[in-house]
Amino acid sequence: YLRPAVVRAEPGHPLADSEFLFPFVSLVEVPQEDLLASIGPSLVVSAITEDDVFIRQLLDSSKIERLNIGALGTQVVSWDQPHEGNLFEHLYTQRALQCAG
């Protein structure tokens, strides 16, 4: 069984920039001014901040699929938001296929 994992890593460590299909989070301390340049594509980013300039930068980032601003649980589902619900619809591309007899 894969149990939830929380890893504290230094910037540049392979686990600092990893996502897995099980409960996993890596905690990496990065100065705020360097943060957006250092992240890769992210399914979920939680920003516990009241810095309006930083929030605007997060909103403008194309690397973030889902952005939580404030102390929101990532398990909270809002069905009117993209990518909520069926995880397979988000992770896999659908394709139609026909074959001539």
Biopython code that builds the backbone (N, CA, C, O; Angstrom):
import numpy as np
from Bio.PDB.StructureBuilder import StructureBuilder

atoms = [
    (1, "TYR", "N", (0.825, -1.182, 0.000)),
    (1, "TYR", "CA", (0.000, 0.000, 0.000)),
    (1, "TYR", "C", (0.872, 1.249, 0.000)),
    (1, "TYR", "O", (1.935, 1.276, 0.620)),
    (2, "LEU", "N", (0.419, 2.267, -0.690)),
    (2, "LEU", "CA", (1.112, 3.552, -0.687)),
    (2, "LEU", "C", (0.427, 4.459, 0.323)),
    (2, "LEU", "O", (-0.754, 4.776, 0.187)),
    (3, "ARG", "N", (1.167, 4.866, 1.321)),
    (3, "ARG", "CA", (0.621, 5.737, 2.345)),
    (3, "ARG", "C", (0.931, 7.188, 1.984)),
    (3, "ARG", "O", (1.877, 7.451, 1.241)),
    (4, "PRO", "N", (0.147, 8.131, 2.502)),
    (4, "PRO", "CA", (0.440, 9.540, 2.241)),
    (4, "PRO", "C", (1.869, 9.878, 2.648)),
    (4, "PRO", "O", (2.379, 9.368, 3.645)),
    (5, "ALA", "N", (2.503, 10.739, 1.871)),
    (5, "ALA", "CA", (3.895, 11.099, 2.132)),
    (5, "ALA", "C", (4.060, 12.611, 2.126)),
    (5, "ALA", "O", (3.539, 13.301, 1.250)),
    (6, "VAL", "N", (4.787, 13.116, 3.108)),
    (6, "VAL", "CA", (5.182, 14.519, 3.177)),
    (6, "VAL", "C", (6.701, 14.533, 3.241)),
    (6, "VAL", "O", (7.296, 13.947, 4.146)),
    (7, "VAL", "N", (7.328, 15.203, 2.280)),
    (7, "VAL", "CA", (8.786, 15.234, 2.189)),
    (7, "VAL", "C", (9.242, 16.686, 2.214)),
    (7, "VAL", "O", (8.717, 17.521, 1.477)),
    (8, "ARG", "N", (10.211, 16.982, 3.058)),
    (8, "ARG", "CA", (10.833, 18.311, 3.044)),
    (8, "ARG", "C", (12.117, 18.192, 2.246)),
    (8, "ARG", "O", (12.984, 17.380, 2.569)),
    (9, "ALA", "N", (12.240, 19.005, 1.200)),
    (9, "ALA", "CA", (13.378, 18.875, 0.288)),
    (9, "ALA", "C", (13.991, 20.243, 0.014)),
    (9, "ALA", "O", (13.334, 21.276, 0.137)),
    (10, "GLU", "N", (15.243, 20.219, -0.355)),
    (10, "GLU", "CA", (15.947, 21.434, -0.772)),
    (10, "GLU", "C", (15.614, 21.721, -2.241)),
    (10, "GLU", "O", (15.337, 20.788, -2.994)),
    (11, "PRO", "N", (15.635, 22.988, -2.663)),
    (11, "PRO", "CA", (15.446, 23.285, -4.087)),
    (11, "PRO", "C", (16.469, 22.511, -4.917)),
    (11, "PRO", "O", (17.637, 22.424, -4.538)),
    (12, "GLY", "N", (16.045, 21.960, -6.024)),
    (12, "GLY", "CA", (16.941, 21.189, -6.879)),
    (12, "GLY", "C", (16.917, 19.703, -6.609)),
    (12, "GLY", "O", (17.371, 18.926, -7.448)),
    (13, "HIS", "N", (16.400, 19.277, -5.462)),
    (13, "HIS", "CA", (16.291, 17.847, -5.174)),
    (13, "HIS", "C", (15.205, 17.260, -6.078)),
    (13, "HIS", "O", (14.192, 17.920, -6.309)),
    (14, "PRO", "N", (15.385, 16.030, -6.600)),
    (14, "PRO", "CA", (14.383, 15.443, -7.505)),
    (14, "PRO", "C", (12.968, 15.394, -6.917)),
    (14, "PRO", "O", (11.998, 15.556, -7.657)),
    (15, "LEU", "N", (12.832, 15.177, -5.622)),
    (15, "LEU", "CA", (11.497, 15.121, -5.020)),
    (15, "LEU", "C", (10.866, 16.501, -4.849)),
    (15, "LEU", "O", (9.667, 16.609, -4.594)),
    (16, "ALA", "N", (11.666, 17.549, -4.988)),
    (16, "ALA", "CA", (11.132, 18.906, -4.852)),
    (16, "ALA", "C", (10.226, 19.273, -6.018)),
    (16, "ALA", "O", (9.408, 20.185, -5.897)),
    (17, "ASP", "N", (10.355, 18.595, -7.120)),
    (17, "ASP", "CA", (9.596, 18.914, -8.333)),
    (17, "ASP", "C", (8.910, 17.667, -8.868)),
    (17, "ASP", "O", (8.969, 17.381, -10.064)),
    (18, "SER", "N", (8.254, 16.920, -7.970)),
    (18, "SER", "CA", (7.623, 15.658, -8.367)),
    (18, "SER", "C", (6.161, 15.642, -7.963)),
    (18, "SER", "O", (5.781, 16.200, -6.934)),
    (19, "GLU", "N", (5.350, 14.997, -8.782)),
    (19, "GLU", "CA", (3.956, 14.732, -8.443)),
    (19, "GLU", "C", (3.691, 13.271, -8.725)),
    (19, "GLU", "O", (4.195, 12.713, -9.699)),
    (20, "PHE", "N", (2.893, 12.654, -7.864)),
    (20, "PHE", "CA", (2.584, 11.238, -7.986)),
    (20, "PHE", "C", (1.078, 11.041, -7.893)),
    (20, "PHE", "O", (0.353, 11.929, -7.444)),
    (21, "LEU", "N", (0.613, 9.872, -8.321)),
    (21, "LEU", "CA", (-0.820, 9.562, -8.284)),
    (21, "LEU", "C", (-1.202, 8.928, -6.952)),
    (21, "LEU", "O", (-1.977, 7.972, -6.915)),
    (22, "PHE", "N", (-0.667, 9.453, -5.873)),
    (22, "PHE", "CA", (-1.074, 9.088, -4.521)),
    (22, "PHE", "C", (-0.815, 10.319, -3.652)),
    (22, "PHE", "O", (-0.104, 11.231, -4.074)),
    (23, "PRO", "N", (-1.379, 10.356, -2.457)),
    (23, "PRO", "CA", (-1.201, 11.552, -1.624)),
    (23, "PRO", "C", (0.272, 11.822, -1.328)),
    (23, "PRO", "O", (0.903, 11.085, -0.570)),
    (24, "PHE", "N", (0.811, 12.873, -1.926)),
    (24, "PHE", "CA", (2.216, 13.223, -1.790)),
    (24, "PHE", "C", (2.360, 14.731, -1.864)),
    (24, "PHE", "O", (1.720, 15.389, -2.685)),
    (25, "VAL", "N", (3.192, 15.263, -1.015)),
    (25, "VAL", "CA", (3.502, 16.688, -1.068)),
    (25, "VAL", "C", (4.971, 16.869, -0.718)),
    (25, "VAL", "O", (5.500, 16.207, 0.175)),
    (26, "SER", "N", (5.615, 17.773, -1.434)),
    (26, "SER", "CA", (6.989, 18.130, -1.085)),
    (26, "SER", "C", (6.994, 19.580, -0.622)),
    (26, "SER", "O", (6.439, 20.458, -1.283)),
    (27, "LEU", "N", (7.622, 19.816, 0.511)),
    (27, "LEU", "CA", (7.750, 21.156, 1.066)),
    (27, "LEU", "C", (9.139, 21.673, 0.746)),
    (27, "LEU", "O", (10.141, 21.074, 1.136)),
    (28, "VAL", "N", (9.193, 22.786, 0.035)),
    (28, "VAL", "CA", (10.461, 23.367, -0.388)),
    (28, "VAL", "C", (10.424, 24.854, -0.049)),
    (28, "VAL", "O", (9.516, 25.572, -0.469)),
    (29, "GLU", "N", (11.409, 25.308, 0.706)),
    (29, "GLU", "CA", (11.479, 26.731, 1.030)),
    (29, "GLU", "C", (12.157, 27.475, -0.117)),
    (29, "GLU", "O", (13.300, 27.195, -0.478)),
    (30, "VAL", "N", (11.412, 28.437, -0.683)),
    (30, "VAL", "CA", (11.906, 29.249, -1.794)),
    (30, "VAL", "C", (11.483, 30.689, -1.513)),
    (30, "VAL", "O", (10.342, 30.917, -1.112)),
    (31, "PRO", "N", (12.360, 31.658, -1.708)),
    (31, "PRO", "CA", (11.937, 33.050, -1.541)),
    (31, "PRO", "C", (10.764, 33.365, -2.478)),
    (31, "PRO", "O", (10.737, 32.913, -3.623)),
    (32, "GLN", "N", (9.806, 34.137, -1.985)),
    (32, "GLN", "CA", (8.601, 34.427, -2.762)),
    (32, "GLN", "C", (8.922, 34.982, -4.141)),
    (32, "GLN", "O", (8.258, 34.624, -5.114)),
    (33, "GLU", "N", (9.915, 35.841, -4.247)),
    (33, "GLU", "CA", (10.234, 36.447, -5.543)),
    (33, "GLU", "C", (10.773, 35.426, -6.545)),
    (33, "GLU", "O", (10.769, 35.694, -7.746)),
    (34, "ASP", "N", (11.236, 34.262, -6.079)),
    (34, "ASP", "CA", (11.762, 33.216, -6.962)),
    (34, "ASP", "C", (10.766, 32.092, -7.214)),
    (34, "ASP", "O", (11.014, 31.215, -8.042)),
    (35, "LEU", "N", (9.643, 32.114, -6.507)),
    (35, "LEU", "CA", (8.734, 30.968, -6.509)),
    (35, "LEU", "C", (8.178, 30.633, -7.887)),
    (35, "LEU", "O", (8.296, 29.492, -8.333)),
    (36, "LEU", "N", (7.580, 31.596, -8.567)),
    (36, "LEU", "CA", (6.931, 31.287, -9.843)),
    (36, "LEU", "C", (7.919, 30.840, -10.910)),
    (36, "LEU", "O", (7.564, 30.058, -11.792)),
    (37, "ALA", "N", (9.141, 31.321, -10.841)),
    (37, "ALA", "CA", (10.161, 30.885, -11.805)),
    (37, "ALA", "C", (10.650, 29.475, -11.502)),
    (37, "ALA", "O", (11.205, 28.809, -12.376)),
    (38, "SER", "N", (10.447, 29.016, -10.269)),
    (38, "SER", "CA", (10.996, 27.714, -9.882)),
    (38, "SER", "C", (9.998, 26.566, -9.980)),
    (38, "SER", "O", (10.407, 25.406, -9.950)),
    (39, "ILE", "N", (8.698, 26.854, -10.095)),
    (39, "ILE", "CA", (7.729, 25.753, -10.135)),
    (39, "ILE", "C", (7.527, 25.260, -11.560)),
    (39, "ILE", "O", (7.720, 25.995, -12.529)),
    (40, "GLY", "N", (7.137, 24.004, -11.660)),
    (40, "GLY", "CA", (6.755, 23.433, -12.939)),
    (40, "GLY", "C", (5.240, 23.378, -13.009)),
    (40, "GLY", "O", (4.563, 23.964, -12.164)),
    (41, "PRO", "N", (4.694, 22.682, -14.005)),
    (41, "PRO", "CA", (3.242, 22.526, -14.087)),
    (41, "PRO", "C", (2.706, 21.896, -12.806)),
    (41, "PRO", "O", (3.238, 20.888, -12.340)),
    (42, "SER", "N", (1.661, 22.479, -12.238)),
    (42, "SER", "CA", (1.128, 22.032, -10.953)),
    (42, "SER", "C", (-0.369, 21.818, -11.046)),
    (42, "SER", "O", (-1.097, 22.677, -11.543)),
    (43, "LEU", "N", (-0.831, 20.662, -10.564)),
    (43, "LEU", "CA", (-2.264, 20.385, -10.544)),
    (43, "LEU", "C", (-2.972, 21.274, -9.532)),
    (43, "LEU", "O", (-4.044, 21.805, -9.821)),
    (44, "VAL", "N", (-2.388, 21.442, -8.348)),
    (44, "VAL", "CA", (-2.997, 22.260, -7.297)),
    (44, "VAL", "C", (-1.919, 23.088, -6.615)),
    (44, "VAL", "O", (-0.862, 22.572, -6.255)),
    (45, "VAL", "N", (-2.193, 24.370, -6.442)),
    (45, "VAL", "CA", (-1.334, 25.254, -5.654)),
    (45, "VAL", "C", (-2.216, 25.924, -4.610)),
    (45, "VAL", "O", (-3.253, 26.498, -4.941)),
    (46, "SER", "N", (-1.802, 25.850, -3.355)),
    (46, "SER", "CA", (-2.489, 26.537, -2.264)),
    (46, "SER", "C", (-1.619, 27.692, -1.808)),
    (46, "SER", "O", (-0.471, 27.493, -1.410)),
    (47, "ALA", "N", (-2.161, 28.896, -1.864)),
    (47, "ALA", "CA", (-1.422, 30.095, -1.465)),
    (47, "ALA", "C", (-2.101, 30.709, -0.251)),
    (47, "ALA", "O", (-3.196, 31.261, -0.351)),
    (48, "ILE", "N", (-1.447, 30.608, 0.885)),
    (48, "ILE", "CA", (-1.978, 31.208, 2.105)),
    (48, "ILE", "C", (-1.271, 32.552, 2.258)),
    (48, "ILE", "O", (-0.230, 32.663, 2.905)),
    (49, "THR", "N", (-1.867, 33.558, 1.645)),
    (49, "THR", "CA", (-1.265, 34.892, 1.585)),
    (49, "THR", "C", (-2.355, 35.937, 1.425)),
    (49, "THR", "O", (-3.456, 35.643, 0.960)),
    (50, "GLU", "N", (-2.032, 37.156, 1.815)),
    (50, "GLU", "CA", (-2.911, 38.302, 1.574)),
    (50, "GLU", "C", (-2.215, 39.331, 0.698)),
    (50, "GLU", "O", (-2.683, 40.462, 0.569)),
    (51, "ASP", "N", (-1.098, 38.941, 0.097)),
    (51, "ASP", "CA", (-0.306, 39.815, -0.771)),
    (51, "ASP", "C", (-0.992, 39.896, -2.137)),
    (51, "ASP", "O", (-0.911, 38.962, -2.934)),
    (52, "ASP", "N", (-1.671, 41.022, -2.402)),
    (52, "ASP", "CA", (-2.453, 41.166, -3.636)),
    (52, "ASP", "C", (-1.604, 41.069, -4.899)),
    (52, "ASP", "O", (-2.059, 40.520, -5.902)),
    (53, "VAL", "N", (-0.387, 41.586, -4.869)),
    (53, "VAL", "CA", (0.496, 41.514, -6.042)),
    (53, "VAL", "C", (0.866, 40.063, -6.321)),
    (53, "VAL", "O", (0.843, 39.625, -7.471)),
    (54, "PHE", "N", (1.204, 39.323, -5.282)),
    (54, "PHE", "CA", (1.568, 37.913, -5.446)),
    (54, "PHE", "C", (0.369, 37.090, -5.914)),
    (54, "PHE", "O", (0.514, 36.214, -6.767)),
    (55, "ILE", "N", (-0.801, 37.365, -5.369)),
    (55, "ILE", "CA", (-2.016, 36.656, -5.804)),
    (55, "ILE", "C", (-2.253, 36.900, -7.295)),
    (55, "ILE", "O", (-2.603, 35.964, -8.014)),
    (56, "ARG", "N", (-2.074, 38.122, -7.773)),
    (56, "ARG", "CA", (-2.249, 38.430, -9.197)),
    (56, "ARG", "C", (-1.243, 37.652, -10.027)),
    (56, "ARG", "O", (-1.590, 37.144, -11.093)),
    (57, "GLN", "N", (0.005, 37.547, -9.557)),
    (57, "GLN", "CA", (1.024, 36.776, -10.276)),
    (57, "GLN", "C", (0.633, 35.305, -10.346)),
    (57, "GLN", "O", (0.829, 34.663, -11.378)),
    (58, "LEU", "N", (0.083, 34.766, -9.262)),
    (58, "LEU", "CA", (-0.371, 33.373, -9.263)),
    (58, "LEU", "C", (-1.525, 33.186, -10.246)),
    (58, "LEU", "O", (-1.554, 32.209, -10.995)),
    (59, "LEU", "N", (-2.469, 34.114, -10.243)),
    (59, "LEU", "CA", (-3.605, 34.033, -11.163)),
    (59, "LEU", "C", (-3.162, 34.097, -12.619)),
    (59, "LEU", "O", (-3.769, 33.461, -13.481)),
    (60, "ASP", "N", (-2.119, 34.851, -12.894)),
    (60, "ASP", "CA", (-1.619, 35.000, -14.260)),
    (60, "ASP", "C", (-0.769, 33.821, -14.722)),
    (60, "ASP", "O", (-0.487, 33.694, -15.913)),
    (61, "SER", "N", (-0.360, 32.964, -13.802)),
    (61, "SER", "CA", (0.524, 31.850, -14.154)),
    (61, "SER", "C", (-0.232, 30.765, -14.919)),
    (61, "SER", "O", (-1.279, 30.298, -14.473)),
    (62, "SER", "N", (0.299, 30.375, -16.058)),
    (62, "SER", "CA", (-0.302, 29.285, -16.843)),
    (62, "SER", "C", (0.159, 27.920, -16.341)),
    (62, "SER", "O", (-0.294, 26.896, -16.852)),
    (63, "LYS", "N", (1.042, 27.883, -15.361)),
    (63, "LYS", "CA", (1.557, 26.619, -14.824)),
    (63, "LYS", "C", (0.631, 25.998, -13.789)),
    (63, "LYS", "O", (0.799, 24.831, -13.435)),
    (64, "ILE", "N", (-0.347, 26.758, -13.297)),
    (64, "ILE", "CA", (-1.195, 26.312, -12.193)),
    (64, "ILE", "C", (-2.567, 25.921, -12.728)),
    (64, "ILE", "O", (-3.272, 26.748, -13.305)),
    (65, "GLU", "N", (-2.946, 24.645, -12.533)),
    (65, "GLU", "CA", (-4.257, 24.164, -12.988)),
    (65, "GLU", "C", (-5.370, 24.577, -12.024)),
    (65, "GLU", "O", (-6.431, 25.036, -12.450)),
    (66, "ARG", "N", (-5.122, 24.412, -10.730)),
    (66, "ARG", "CA", (-6.116, 24.780, -9.720)),
    (66, "ARG", "C", (-5.413, 25.616, -8.670)),
    (66, "ARG", "O", (-4.367, 25.223, -8.154)),
    (67, "LEU", "N", (-5.985, 26.775, -8.351)),
    (67, "LEU", "CA", (-5.385, 27.687, -7.385)),
    (67, "LEU", "C", (-6.346, 27.890, -6.225)),
    (67, "LEU", "O", (-7.480, 28.329, -6.413)),
    (68, "ASN", "N", (-5.883, 27.567, -5.030)),
    (68, "ASN", "CA", (-6.623, 27.842, -3.801)),
    (68, "ASN", "C", (-5.949, 29.031, -3.129)),
    (68, "ASN", "O", (-4.746, 29.000, -2.868)),
    (69, "ILE", "N", (-6.716, 30.072, -2.851)),
    (69, "ILE", "CA", (-6.179, 31.240, -2.162)),
    (69, "ILE", "C", (-6.793, 31.275, -0.771)),
    (69, "ILE", "O", (-8.011, 31.366, -0.618)),
    (70, "GLY", "N", (-5.943, 31.202, 0.233)),
    (70, "GLY", "CA", (-6.401, 31.167, 1.617)),
    (70, "GLY", "C", (-6.399, 29.749, 2.152)),
    (70, "GLY", "O", (-6.000, 28.806, 1.469)),
    (71, "ALA", "N", (-6.851, 29.621, 3.383)),
    (71, "ALA", "CA", (-6.831, 28.329, 4.078)),
    (71, "ALA", "C", (-8.024, 27.482, 3.641)),
    (71, "ALA", "O", (-9.025, 27.386, 4.352)),
    (72, "LEU", "N", (-7.907, 26.874, 2.472)),
    (72, "LEU", "CA", (-8.938, 25.993, 1.924)),
    (72, "LEU", "C", (-8.394, 24.575, 1.872)),
    (72, "LEU", "O", (-7.248, 24.359, 1.478)),
    (73, "GLY", "N", (-9.209, 23.615, 2.265)),
    (73, "GLY", "CA", (-8.801, 22.223, 2.150)),
    (73, "GLY", "C", (-8.792, 21.791, 0.696)),
    (73, "GLY", "O", (-9.722, 22.098, -0.051)),
    (74, "THR", "N", (-7.753, 21.082, 0.289)),
    (74, "THR", "CA", (-7.683, 20.633, -1.102)),
    (74, "THR", "C", (-8.685, 19.528, -1.393)),
    (74, "THR", "O", (-8.913, 19.194, -2.556)),
    (75, "GLN", "N", (-9.290, 18.954, -0.352)),
    (75, "GLN", "CA", (-10.286, 17.909, -0.561)),
    (75, "GLN", "C", (-11.672, 18.490, -0.843)),
    (75, "GLN", "O", (-12.586, 17.743, -1.190)),
    (76, "VAL", "N", (-11.847, 19.796, -0.702)),
    (76, "VAL", "CA", (-13.135, 20.436, -0.952)),
    (76, "VAL", "C", (-13.362, 20.495, -2.457)),
    (76, "VAL", "O", (-12.532, 21.021, -3.199)),
    (77, "VAL", "N", (-14.495, 19.951, -2.901)),
    (77, "VAL", "CA", (-14.799, 19.886, -4.327)),
    (77, "VAL", "C", (-15.890, 20.899, -4.644)),
    (77, "VAL", "O", (-16.910, 20.968, -3.959)),
    (78, "SER", "N", (-15.661, 21.674, -5.681)),
    (78, "SER", "CA", (-16.652, 22.613, -6.176)),
    (78, "SER", "C", (-16.966, 22.193, -7.608)),
    (78, "SER", "O", (-16.147, 22.394, -8.505)),
    (79, "TRP", "N", (-18.130, 21.617, -7.829)),
    (79, "TRP", "CA", (-18.455, 20.987, -9.113)),
    (79, "TRP", "C", (-18.525, 21.972, -10.267)),
    (79, "TRP", "O", (-18.484, 21.560, -11.426)),
    (80, "ASP", "N", (-18.631, 23.283, -9.976)),
    (80, "ASP", "CA", (-18.677, 24.261, -11.064)),
    (80, "ASP", "C", (-17.281, 24.659, -11.544)),
    (80, "ASP", "O", (-17.152, 25.505, -12.429)),
    (81, "GLN", "N", (-16.241, 24.062, -10.975)),
    (81, "GLN", "CA", (-14.869, 24.362, -11.362)),
    (81, "GLN", "C", (-14.347, 23.307, -12.339)),
    (81, "GLN", "O", (-14.699, 22.132, -12.230)),
    (82, "PRO", "N", (-13.505, 23.723, -13.299)),
    (82, "PRO", "CA", (-12.915, 22.738, -14.218)),
    (82, "PRO", "C", (-12.090, 21.714, -13.456)),
    (82, "PRO", "O", (-11.521, 22.026, -12.409)),
    (83, "HIS", "N", (-12.023, 20.520, -13.962)),
    (83, "HIS", "CA", (-11.210, 19.421, -13.451)),
    (83, "HIS", "C", (-11.720, 18.820, -12.155)),
    (83, "HIS", "O", (-11.030, 17.988, -11.566)),
    (84, "GLU", "N", (-12.897, 19.205, -11.685)),
    (84, "GLU", "CA", (-13.448, 18.591, -10.486)),
    (84, "GLU", "C", (-14.232, 17.360, -10.901)),
    (84, "GLU", "O", (-14.721, 17.276, -12.028)),
    (85, "GLY", "N", (-14.347, 16.436, -10.017)),
    (85, "GLY", "CA", (-15.133, 15.248, -10.307)),
    (85, "GLY", "C", (-14.272, 14.099, -10.753)),
    (85, "GLY", "O", (-13.437, 13.621, -9.985)),
    (86, "ASN", "N", (-14.453, 13.641, -11.976)),
    (86, "ASN", "CA", (-13.789, 12.446, -12.474)),
    (86, "ASN", "C", (-12.339, 12.756, -12.834)),
    (86, "ASN", "O", (-12.068, 13.470, -13.799)),
    (87, "LEU", "N", (-11.419, 12.218, -12.057)),
    (87, "LEU", "CA", (-9.996, 12.461, -12.277)),
    (87, "LEU", "C", (-9.548, 11.951, -13.638)),
    (87, "LEU", "O", (-8.662, 12.545, -14.253)),
    (88, "PHE", "N", (-10.141, 10.862, -14.123)),
    (88, "PHE", "CA", (-9.728, 10.293, -15.403)),
    (88, "PHE", "C", (-10.024, 11.238, -16.564)),
    (88, "PHE", "O", (-9.283, 11.252, -17.546)),
    (89, "GLU", "N", (-11.088, 12.024, -16.471)),
    (89, "GLU", "CA", (-11.374, 13.000, -17.524)),
    (89, "GLU", "C", (-10.269, 14.042, -17.616)),
    (89, "GLU", "O", (-9.999, 14.574, -18.693)),
    (90, "HIS", "N", (-9.634, 14.331, -16.496)),
    (90, "HIS", "CA", (-8.561, 15.324, -16.475)),
    (90, "HIS", "C", (-7.233, 14.727, -16.921)),
    (90, "HIS", "O", (-6.467, 15.385, -17.625)),
    (91, "LEU", "N", (-6.951, 13.499, -16.524)),
    (91, "LEU", "CA", (-5.637, 12.911, -16.768)),
    (91, "LEU", "C", (-5.502, 12.230, -18.124)),
    (91, "LEU", "O", (-4.390, 12.091, -18.635)),
    (92, "TYR", "N", (-6.600, 11.809, -18.707)),
    (92, "TYR", "CA", (-6.520, 11.051, -19.954)),
    (92, "TYR", "C", (-7.310, 11.741, -21.057)),
    (92, "TYR", "O", (-8.407, 12.247, -20.820)),
    (93, "THR", "N", (-6.763, 11.759, -22.239)),
    (93, "THR", "CA", (-7.429, 12.338, -23.395)),
    (93, "THR", "C", (-8.415, 11.333, -23.961)),
    (93, "THR", "O", (-8.090, 10.158, -24.130)),
    (94, "GLN", "N", (-9.619, 11.800, -24.253)),
    (94, "GLN", "CA", (-10.607, 10.922, -24.867)),
    (94, "GLN", "C", (-10.403, 10.916, -26.371)),
    (94, "GLN", "O", (-10.003, 11.919, -26.963)),
    (95, "ARG", "N", (-10.686, 9.771, -26.981)),
    (95, "ARG", "CA", (-10.518, 9.645, -28.425)),
    (95, "ARG", "C", (-11.641, 8.765, -28.972)),
    (95, "ARG", "O", (-12.002, 7.748, -28.379)),
    (96, "ALA", "N", (-12.177, 9.180, -30.107)),
    (96, "ALA", "CA", (-13.144, 8.340, -30.811)),
    (96, "ALA", "C", (-12.376, 7.466, -31.791)),
    (96, "ALA", "O", (-11.376, 7.901, -32.362)),
    (97, "LEU", "N", (-12.839, 6.236, -31.989)),
    (97, "LEU", "CA", (-12.160, 5.301, -32.889)),
    (97, "LEU", "C", (-13.202, 4.514, -33.658)),
    (97, "LEU", "O", (-14.160, 3.999, -33.082)),
    (98, "GLN", "N", (-13.008, 4.425, -34.965)),
    (98, "GLN", "CA", (-13.858, 3.592, -35.811)),
    (98, "GLN", "C", (-12.960, 2.766, -36.708)),
    (98, "GLN", "O", (-11.929, 3.247, -37.178)),
    (99, "CYS", "N", (-13.348, 1.532, -36.945)),
    (99, "CYS", "CA", (-12.595, 0.642, -37.836)),
    (99, "CYS", "C", (-13.540, 0.100, -38.898)),
    (99, "CYS", "O", (-14.640, -0.355, -38.585)),
    (100, "ALA", "N", (-13.109, 0.148, -40.151)),
    (100, "ALA", "CA", (-13.916, -0.423, -41.234)),
    (100, "ALA", "C", (-13.880, -1.938, -41.115)),
    (100, "ALA", "O", (-12.824, -2.528, -40.888)),
    (101, "GLY", "N", (-15.055, -2.568, -41.271)),
    (101, "GLY", "CA", (-15.229, -4.008, -41.123)),
    (101, "GLY", "C", (-14.352, -4.786, -41.977)),
    (101, "GLY", "O", (-14.397, -6.016, -41.951)),
]
sb = StructureBuilder()
sb.init_structure("model")
sb.init_model(0)
sb.init_chain("A")
sb.init_seg("    ")
for serial, (resi, resn, name, xyz) in enumerate(atoms, 1):
    if name == "N":
        sb.init_residue(resn, " ", resi, " ")
    sb.init_atom(name, np.array(xyz, "f"), 0.0, 1.0, " ", f" {name:<3s}", serial, name[0])
structure = sb.get_structure()
